[in-house]
Every structure is written in structure tokens, then in C-alpha cells.
């Protein structure tokens, strides 16, 4: 038998398998960590953003500020040499009113400085100098004082020294502000920040994020200072420029996301089609079950069906006249009717038979009712009650005649010697003879004749005008 639910299950299973196959063919989108640099002079080559050096006390040449009259600046001994700095540039200040602000978007930030030996250039300060004291303020939070430990540094001046670092940030826009403490010298060479960018394949070079020079280990608990791995003046190719491996990652990721959205829309469309098909098949199955049930009821129903419903009452203005039908099986199914005027003083009705059976032809001359209206209404009410009783009797007589005729047919079949004895077993368990069956049939026919005679004797009720 047709099963709509089985068809729906097959369709749904095929759709899920198709979606799983397409999804398995799409590579996973990975977040690639890339390093980008912010130079003190040239800024961020990836975004074009420049660092903010303010307000006005920053310098880019140490010898011009502290040794303006010197013929030869002793660079490489105690003064920093630009050739060894990142991109051959640096900036410094010794005013507590100055500040450095870096804007970046990423998950980590590393700020690099220079350190010189103050005792060698006779500035009146002790030891190494260039980042011993400063304050760092991230994203508008509290300014935290940082004290770098300058012990253990390689030969001074030192380059690519990690001044400040912060990791574990969200991949959003951040702002970092650094100020020197009063009386402290602060160099800024460059900064490196880590940016999480979608990529198709992980990059080994971008996943290893380590400082590129010696580290100033800060005493403040909030400062995270990774261990330096190189004191070379060359920052290396990993820091000279930001990683450009993910230039096409954005368009590729957009295409993948668009494909996933398209697959989602396709899946939703298939769901709607399957749901509509399920409803249509359920309706068809329900209609088939209803038809099958009605056919079974028709096969099991007894003869005859009620020709006149028991809840039917004659409407005012019509009566049923008894008449002898051609077949008593439809005695109650084909009543004759004659029209009775209600609310009028005169009514005439004439009927005549036609070629197909009795028909009623009505002609009436209507005039307004005057004095006898109330009396006619009372007579009409009594007449309707009598005719209702007449209809009930006619219906019961028709059913009794039908039942007796059915018994006669069954007894007649049982009396035939050539037929099986199934009917005889049902109606005559004692295996009576055919003569006895004939007597029963004769008795039943006599009862039918009596019922028909009584039916013909039922009075007809009408109103005499």
C-alpha cells in the first residue's frame, strides 16, 4: 500500500547525505596569527597608521641634542647608531610630559626600545639608561608604573630591547599609551602586534610569536615579559614587515561563508518542499482511508436505508397522501404531496399522473384571509400531527415488508436442491423439508398482503374548504 511517510523518510535521508557530502568538501577556516610592525617614523605598513608622539618633546638624533658641538658623534660606543636601529630610525624623549600612543587591532602588543650607558657619556646618571621607569596605560585603564631591570643586558648600547608586552587580548581595536617617568630617558624604536586573520592554512612562521631582542624584565606584576632570543642589531625578516600570507584570506573566507549561507538556504528550501509534500501525501492518504471506510460501510449496510429520516417533520403548507406504490420496497421513499394554502382563504389543487409517475400540478387563486384564518390554522396543526403519525406508520410498514421479502428470498434459495445448504443451516437448523419451507414462504406472503391491506386502509387527511 502507498505510504507517504516512507517516501518522506527517503527524501529527508537523501537531503541530509547531500548536505554532509558538500560540507565535508569545504576546508575549515582557520584563524592565522600574523605579526605586524609599527615603526616610529613610517608607522604600520598594513594599515597606514602612524604612532602618536606628543606633544613636542620627541627627538630623532641623540648626538644633535646632547653633543651639538662634537665633530664626530661617538656612535657605536655609548651613543645609539641609526644604522643599527629598525628601519634606521628611532625617537627619544626625556620629558615626563611627553607620551607615546599606539593604535592597533590584535591580541598582543610588543614595544621595543634602545638602551645606552649613561656613565659613558657623562650625563650624570648611573648605569644603563633608556627605559628604567615609565607608565603604561592600555585601553583607557589605570596607568601602571613599570620598572625595567637593566641588569644582564649585552654590551651597550643595546638595540631591539623589549620594553613592554601584553598578550591575551581580544582581537579588537586597542590603544596603548606610554609615558617616561620624571628624569628618565625613553627611546622608541618600533612595536609589533599580533593580528588574528582568517586563513585557509596555518602558517608556521606566524604562529610562533616571540620577541626578537633582549628583554627588560619589569618588576610590576601586570607586565608580561617574554624571554629575548637575540641581541643582534638586525631585527630579522620576521619583523621587518608584516606577514602578507593572508592577503587573499579575506576574499576566500567570504566565498566560503557565502557558500555556507547558500547551502543553508538550499536546505531550508528542501525542508519547505518536503513539508508541503508531506502534507499533500497525508491529505491523500486520509482521503483514501475515508473512501475505503465509506465503501466498507456501504457493503455492510442493511436494506433498505431509512427512506425518510426519523427527525423529519412535515413543513407547514404540505401534507403527504397515502398511495399504493408499484414496489412496496420504496413505499416511504416516493410519497405524493398536495399543496395546502396557509394564510389564504381559497386554494385549489389538481393532480394528474404523467408518463413517468405521479406528479402534482398546482393552481391556486389567492385572496386575503379574513374571518376563518384562526380556525384554519388550528385545523392545519391537527392535520400535520395526523399526517406525521401516518408517515411513521408508512415507514414502519415499509421496513416490515422489506424484512419479510428478505426472508422469503432466503427461504426460496434454501428450497432449491441445487444450491448449497448454507442458507438452510442458517434458517432451518433442523433440516426441514422443502414443503415446510414452502409453507413458511406462504405464511410470510400472507403477512405481507395483510400489511399492504392495512396500509391501504390508512385514512388520508386533508382540509375541507
C-alpha positions as CSV (number, residue, x, y, z in Angstrom):
1,X,0.0,0.0,0.0
2,X,1.1,3.5,-0.7
3,X,2.9,5.0,2.3
4,X,3.6,8.8,2.3
5,X,5.7,8.6,5.4
6,X,8.1,6.1,3.8
7,X,8.6,8.4,0.9
8,X,9.2,11.4,3.2
9,X,11.9,9.5,5.1
10,X,13.7,8.6,2.0
11,X,13.7,12.2,0.7
12,X,14.9,13.6,4.0
13,X,17.7,11.0,4.3
14,X,18.9,11.8,0.8
15,X,18.9,15.5,1.5
16,X,21.0,15.1,4.7
17,X,23.5,12.9,2.9
18,X,23.9,15.5,0.2
19,X,24.5,18.3,2.7
20,X,27.0,16.2,4.7
21,X,28.9,15.5,1.5
22,X,29.1,19.1,0.4
23,X,30.1,20.2,3.9
24,X,32.9,17.7,4.1
25,X,34.4,19.1,0.8
26,X,34.7,22.6,2.3
27,X,38.0,23.2,4.1
28,X,37.9,24.5,7.7
29,X,38.5,28.2,8.1
30,X,41.5,28.7,10.5
31,X,42.5,31.9,12.2
32,X,46.0,32.7,11.2
33,X,48.1,34.8,13.6
34,X,50.2,37.3,11.8
35,X,52.7,39.9,13.1
36,X,52.6,43.5,12.0
37,X,55.1,46.2,12.8
38,X,54.6,49.9,13.7
39,X,57.7,51.9,13.0
40,X,58.5,55.1,14.9
41,X,58.7,57.0,11.7
42,X,56.9,55.1,8.9
43,X,54.1,53.6,11.0
44,X,52.1,50.5,10.2
45,X,52.6,49.4,6.5
46,X,49.4,47.3,6.7
47,X,47.0,50.0,7.9
48,X,49.0,53.2,7.3
49,X,48.5,54.3,10.9
50,X,51.3,56.3,12.5
51,X,52.3,56.4,16.2
52,X,51.4,59.5,18.1
53,X,54.5,61.2,19.6
54,X,53.4,64.1,21.7
55,X,53.2,66.8,22.5
56,X,56.5,68.2,21.1
57,X,59.5,66.9,23.1
58,X,60.5,63.9,20.9
59,X,63.8,63.9,19.1
60,X,65.2,61.6,16.4
61,X,69.0,62.2,16.8
62,X,70.7,61.7,20.1
63,X,74.0,63.4,19.1
64,X,72.4,66.5,17.8
65,X,70.6,67.0,21.2
66,X,73.3,66.1,23.7
67,X,76.5,66.7,21.6
68,X,75.7,69.5,19.2
69,X,79.3,70.8,19.1
70,X,81.0,67.4,18.7
71,X,82.9,67.0,15.4
72,X,82.3,63.2,15.4
73,X,79.5,61.7,17.4
74,X,80.8,58.6,19.2
75,X,78.1,56.3,17.9
76,X,78.5,52.6,18.4
77,X,80.4,53.2,21.7
78,X,77.8,54.8,24.0
79,X,75.5,56.8,21.7
80,X,73.0,54.9,19.6
81,X,73.7,54.4,15.9
82,X,70.8,54.8,13.5
83,X,72.3,52.2,11.2
84,X,71.6,49.6,13.9
85,X,68.0,50.7,14.6
86,X,64.9,49.3,13.0
87,X,64.4,51.0,9.6
88,X,67.4,53.1,10.7
89,X,65.2,55.5,12.7
90,X,64.3,56.0,16.4
91,X,62.8,58.6,18.6
92,X,63.5,59.5,22.2
93,X,62.4,61.9,24.9
94,X,63.4,62.8,28.5
95,X,60.3,64.9,29.4
96,X,57.6,63.4,31.7
97,X,55.0,65.5,29.8
98,X,55.6,63.6,26.5
99,X,53.8,60.4,25.6
100,X,53.7,57.6,23.0
101,X,50.3,56.3,21.8
102,X,49.9,53.2,19.6
103,X,46.6,52.2,18.0
104,X,46.3,48.6,16.8
105,X,43.9,45.7,16.3
106,X,45.1,42.4,17.6
107,X,45.6,40.0,20.5
108,X,49.1,41.0,21.7
109,X,51.5,44.0,21.6
110,X,55.3,44.2,22.0
111,X,57.1,47.6,22.3
112,X,60.9,47.8,21.6
113,X,63.4,50.4,22.8
114,X,67.1,51.3,22.9
115,X,69.3,51.3,25.9
116,X,72.6,53.3,26.3
117,X,75.2,53.6,29.0
118,X,74.7,56.9,30.8
119,X,78.0,56.7,32.6
120,X,80.0,56.7,29.4
121,X,78.5,59.9,28.0
122,X,78.8,61.7,31.4
123,X,75.1,62.7,31.7
124,X,75.3,62.5,35.5
125,X,73.2,59.3,35.6
126,X,74.1,55.9,36.7
127,X,74.5,52.8,34.6
128,X,72.3,51.8,31.7
129,X,69.7,54.3,30.6
130,X,66.8,54.2,28.2
131,X,63.7,52.5,29.8
132,X,64.2,52.1,33.5
133,X,61.0,53.8,34.5
134,X,57.7,54.5,32.6
135,X,54.0,54.2,32.9
136,X,51.8,52.1,30.6
137,X,48.0,52.7,30.1
138,X,46.0,50.2,28.0
139,X,42.5,51.0,26.6
140,X,41.9,53.9,29.0
141,X,42.6,51.8,32.1
142,X,44.8,52.8,35.0
143,X,48.3,53.9,34.3
144,X,50.7,51.3,35.8
145,X,54.3,52.2,36.6
146,X,56.8,49.8,35.1
147,X,60.4,49.5,36.3
148,X,62.7,47.7,33.9
149,X,65.6,45.7,35.1
150,X,68.6,46.8,33.1
151,X,71.0,44.2,34.6
152,X,72.1,41.4,32.4
153,X,71.9,43.3,29.1
154,X,74.5,42.7,26.5
155,X,77.1,45.4,25.6
156,X,75.7,48.9,25.5
157,X,74.2,50.5,23.5
158,X,71.6,47.7,23.1
159,X,69.1,47.5,20.3
160,X,65.7,45.7,19.8
161,X,65.2,45.5,23.6
162,X,61.7,44.5,24.6
163,X,60.3,47.4,26.8
164,X,56.7,46.4,27.2
165,X,54.4,43.5,26.2
166,X,50.8,42.4,26.7
167,X,49.2,39.2,25.5
168,X,45.8,37.6,25.7
169,X,43.8,40.5,24.4
170,X,40.7,40.3,22.3
171,X,41.1,40.7,18.6
172,X,39.6,44.2,18.6
173,X,41.0,47.7,18.4
174,X,43.2,48.8,21.4
175,X,45.1,51.9,22.5
176,X,48.4,51.8,24.4
177,X,49.9,55.0,25.9
178,X,53.5,55.0,27.4
179,X,55.0,58.0,29.3
180,X,58.5,58.3,30.8
181,X,58.9,58.9,34.5
182,X,60.4,62.2,35.5
183,X,64.1,62.3,34.8
184,X,64.1,59.2,32.8
185,X,65.1,58.8,29.1
186,X,62.8,56.8,26.9
187,X,63.6,55.5,23.4
188,X,61.0,54.2,21.0
189,X,62.2,52.2,18.0
190,X,59.2,50.1,16.9
191,X,56.3,47.9,18.0
192,X,55.0,44.5,16.9
193,X,51.3,43.5,17.4
194,X,49.7,40.1,16.7
195,X,46.6,40.1,14.5
196,X,44.2,37.2,14.1
197,X,43.2,37.0,10.4
198,X,41.2,34.2,8.7
199,X,43.4,31.9,6.6
200,X,43.0,28.6,4.8
201,X,46.1,27.0,6.2
202,X,48.1,27.7,9.4
203,X,51.4,29.4,9.0
204,X,54.4,28.1,10.9
205,X,56.2,31.4,10.8
206,X,53.2,33.4,12.1
207,X,52.2,31.0,14.8
208,X,55.5,31.4,16.7
209,X,55.3,34.8,18.3
210,X,58.5,35.6,20.2
211,X,60.4,38.8,21.0
212,X,63.4,39.5,18.7
213,X,65.8,41.1,21.2
214,X,66.7,41.3,24.8
215,X,64.0,41.9,27.4
216,X,63.6,44.4,30.2
217,X,62.1,42.3,32.9
218,X,59.7,44.5,34.7
219,X,59.1,44.3,38.5
220,X,55.4,45.2,38.1
221,X,53.1,42.1,38.4
222,X,51.0,43.2,35.4
223,X,53.9,43.2,33.0
224,X,54.4,40.1,30.9
225,X,58.0,40.0,29.7
226,X,58.8,37.1,27.3
227,X,62.4,36.0,27.2
228,X,64.6,37.6,24.5
229,X,66.3,35.3,21.9
230,X,68.5,37.7,20.0
231,X,70.7,40.8,20.7
232,X,71.6,41.3,17.1
233,X,71.0,44.8,15.7
234,X,69.3,43.2,12.7
235,X,65.7,42.6,13.6
236,X,65.4,39.9,11.1
237,X,62.9,39.3,8.2
238,X,60.1,38.2,10.5
239,X,59.9,41.8,12.0
240,X,60.9,44.0,9.0
241,X,57.4,43.7,7.5
242,X,54.1,42.3,8.5
243,X,53.3,38.8,7.2
244,X,51.5,39.0,3.8
245,X,50.4,35.4,3.6
246,X,46.8,36.2,4.3
247,X,46.2,38.9,1.7
248,X,43.7,36.6,-0.1
249,X,42.3,35.1,3.1
250,X,39.5,37.7,3.3
251,X,38.0,37.1,-0.1
252,X,38.4,33.3,0.3
253,X,36.8,33.3,3.7
254,X,34.0,35.5,2.3
255,X,33.4,33.0,-0.5
256,X,33.3,30.1,1.9
257,X,30.9,31.9,4.2
258,X,28.7,32.8,1.1
259,X,28.7,29.1,0.1
260,X,27.7,28.0,3.6
261,X,24.9,30.6,3.5
262,X,23.8,29.2,0.1
263,X,23.8,25.7,1.4
264,X,21.7,26.8,4.4
265,X,19.2,28.5,2.1
266,X,19.1,25.3,0.0
267,X,18.5,23.2,3.0
268,X,15.7,25.4,4.2
269,X,14.1,25.3,0.7
270,X,14.3,21.5,0.7
271,X,12.7,21.4,4.1
272,X,9.8,23.5,2.9
273,X,9.3,21.3,-0.2
274,X,9.4,18.2,2.0
275,X,6.9,19.6,4.4
276,X,4.5,20.6,1.6
277,X,4.8,17.1,0.1
278,X,4.2,15.5,3.5
279,X,1.0,17.5,4.0
280,X,-0.2,16.6,0.4
281,X,0.5,12.9,0.9
282,X,-1.1,12.9,4.3
283,X,-4.2,14.5,2.8
284,X,-4.3,11.9,0.0
285,X,-3.9,9.1,2.4
286,X,-6.6,10.4,4.7
287,X,-9.0,10.7,1.7
288,X,-8.1,7.2,0.6
289,X,-8.9,5.9,4.1
290,X,-12.2,7.8,4.2
291,X,-13.2,6.3,0.9
292,X,-12.3,2.8,1.9
293,X,-14.2,3.2,5.2
294,X,-17.3,4.5,3.4
295,X,-17.2,1.6,0.9
296,X,-17.0,-0.9,3.7
297,X,-19.9,0.8,5.5
298,X,-21.9,0.6,2.2
299,X,-21.2,-3.1,1.9
300,X,-22.2,-3.8,5.5
301,X,-25.3,-1.6,5.5
302,X,-28.7,-3.3,5.7
303,X,-31.5,-2.9,3.2
304,X,-33.3,-0.7,2.9
305,X,-31.7,2.5,4.2
306,X,-34.2,4.7,6.0
307,X,-36.2,6.3,3.2
308,X,-37.4,9.0,5.5
309,X,-35.3,10.3,8.4
310,X,-36.9,10.0,11.8
311,X,-36.1,13.6,12.6
312,X,-38.1,14.8,9.6
313,X,-41.3,16.7,10.3
314,X,-43.7,17.8,7.5
315,X,-43.4,21.6,6.9
316,X,-46.5,23.7,7.2
317,X,-48.4,24.0,4.0
318,X,-47.7,20.4,2.7
319,X,-49.3,17.0,3.5
320,X,-48.5,13.5,2.4
321,X,-51.2,11.5,0.8
322,X,-51.1,7.7,1.0
323,X,-51.0,5.9,-2.3
324,X,-50.2,2.4,-3.4
325,X,-46.7,2.3,-5.0
326,X,-45.6,0.0,-7.7
327,X,-43.0,-1.6,-5.4
328,X,-43.5,-1.7,-1.6
329,X,-39.8,-1.5,-1.1
330,X,-39.9,2.2,-1.8
331,X,-43.2,2.9,-0.2
332,X,-41.9,5.6,2.0
333,X,-39.3,6.9,-0.5
334,X,-41.9,8.2,-3.1
335,X,-44.7,10.0,-1.3
336,X,-47.2,12.1,-3.1
337,X,-47.8,15.6,-1.9
338,X,-50.6,18.1,-2.3
339,X,-50.3,21.8,-1.6
340,X,-52.3,23.3,1.3
341,X,-52.6,27.1,1.3
342,X,-51.7,28.7,4.5
343,X,-52.7,32.3,5.2
344,X,-55.1,32.5,2.3
345,X,-58.9,31.9,2.0
346,X,-59.1,29.8,-1.2
347,X,-56.8,27.2,-2.7
348,X,-57.4,24.7,-5.4
349,X,-55.1,21.8,-6.3
350,X,-55.4,19.4,-9.1
351,X,-53.1,16.4,-9.8
352,X,-52.8,14.1,-12.8
353,X,-50.4,11.2,-13.5
354,X,-47.7,11.6,-16.1
355,X,-45.8,9.0,-18.2
356,X,-43.0,8.8,-15.6
357,X,-45.2,8.6,-12.5
358,X,-47.5,10.7,-10.3
359,X,-46.8,14.4,-10.5
360,X,-48.5,17.3,-8.8
361,X,-49.9,20.3,-10.6
362,X,-51.0,23.2,-8.6
363,X,-53.2,26.1,-9.4
364,X,-54.3,28.5,-6.8
365,X,-56.4,31.6,-6.6
366,X,-55.3,33.5,-3.6
367,X,-57.3,36.1,-1.8
368,X,-56.6,37.7,1.6
369,X,-57.8,35.6,4.5
370,X,-60.5,37.3,6.7
371,X,-62.6,35.7,9.5
372,X,-61.7,32.0,9.3
373,X,-57.9,32.3,9.5
374,X,-57.6,31.3,13.1
375,X,-59.9,28.2,12.7
376,X,-58.0,27.1,9.6
377,X,-54.7,27.3,11.4
378,X,-55.9,25.1,14.2
379,X,-57.2,22.6,11.8
380,X,-53.9,22.7,9.9
381,X,-51.9,22.0,13.1
382,X,-54.1,19.0,13.9
383,X,-53.8,17.8,10.3
384,X,-50.0,18.0,10.5
385,X,-49.9,15.9,13.6
386,X,-52.1,13.2,12.0
387,X,-50.0,13.2,8.8
388,X,-46.8,12.8,10.9
389,X,-48.3,9.7,12.5
390,X,-49.3,8.5,9.1
391,X,-45.7,8.9,7.8
392,X,-44.3,6.9,10.8
393,X,-46.8,4.1,10.2
394,X,-46.0,4.1,6.5
395,X,-42.2,3.9,7.2
396,X,-42.6,1.1,9.7
397,X,-44.8,-0.9,7.3
398,X,-42.3,-0.4,4.5
399,X,-39.5,-1.8,6.7
400,X,-41.5,-4.8,7.8
401,X,-42.4,-5.6,4.2
402,X,-38.7,-5.4,3.3
403,X,-37.7,-7.7,6.1
404,X,-40.4,-10.2,5.2
405,X,-39.4,-10.1,1.5
406,X,-35.8,-10.7,2.5
407,X,-36.8,-13.8,4.5
408,X,-38.8,-15.1,1.5
409,X,-35.8,-14.7,-0.7
410,X,-33.6,-16.6,1.7
411,X,-36.2,-19.4,2.2
412,X,-36.6,-19.7,-1.6
413,X,-32.9,-20.1,-2.0
414,X,-32.8,-22.7,0.7
415,X,-35.6,-24.7,-1.0
416,X,-33.6,-25.1,-4.2
417,X,-32.0,-28.6,-4.3
418,X,-29.1,-27.5,-6.5
419,X,-27.7,-24.8,-4.1
420,X,-25.5,-25.4,-1.1
421,X,-27.1,-25.9,2.3
422,X,-25.5,-22.9,3.9
423,X,-28.8,-20.9,3.9
424,X,-30.7,-24.0,5.1
425,X,-28.2,-24.3,8.0
426,X,-28.8,-20.7,8.9
427,X,-32.7,-20.6,8.6
428,X,-33.6,-24.3,9.3
429,X,-31.1,-25.9,11.7
430,X,-33.3,-29.0,11.9
431,X,-33.0,-29.5,8.1
432,X,-36.7,-29.2,7.4
433,X,-38.1,-30.4,4.0
434,X,-38.9,-28.2,1.1
435,X,-42.6,-28.5,1.8
436,X,-42.1,-26.9,5.2
437,X,-40.1,-24.1,3.6
438,X,-42.9,-23.5,1.1
439,X,-45.4,-23.3,3.9
440,X,-43.2,-20.7,5.7
441,X,-42.9,-18.7,2.4
442,X,-46.7,-18.8,2.0
443,X,-47.2,-17.6,5.6
444,X,-44.8,-14.7,5.1
445,X,-46.6,-13.6,1.9
446,X,-49.9,-13.6,3.7
447,X,-48.4,-11.3,6.3
448,X,-47.1,-9.0,3.6
449,X,-50.6,-8.9,2.0
450,X,-52.1,-8.1,5.4
451,X,-49.7,-5.3,5.9
452,X,-50.3,-3.9,2.5
453,X,-54.1,-4.1,3.1
454,X,-53.7,-2.2,6.4
455,X,-51.5,0.3,4.7
456,X,-54.2,1.0,2.0
457,X,-56.8,1.4,4.7
458,X,-54.9,4.2,6.4
459,X,-57.1,7.4,6.1
460,X,-56.0,10.4,4.1
461,X,-56.2,13.7,5.9
462,X,-56.9,16.9,4.3
463,X,-58.7,20.1,5.0
464,X,-62.2,20.7,3.6
465,X,-62.6,24.2,2.4
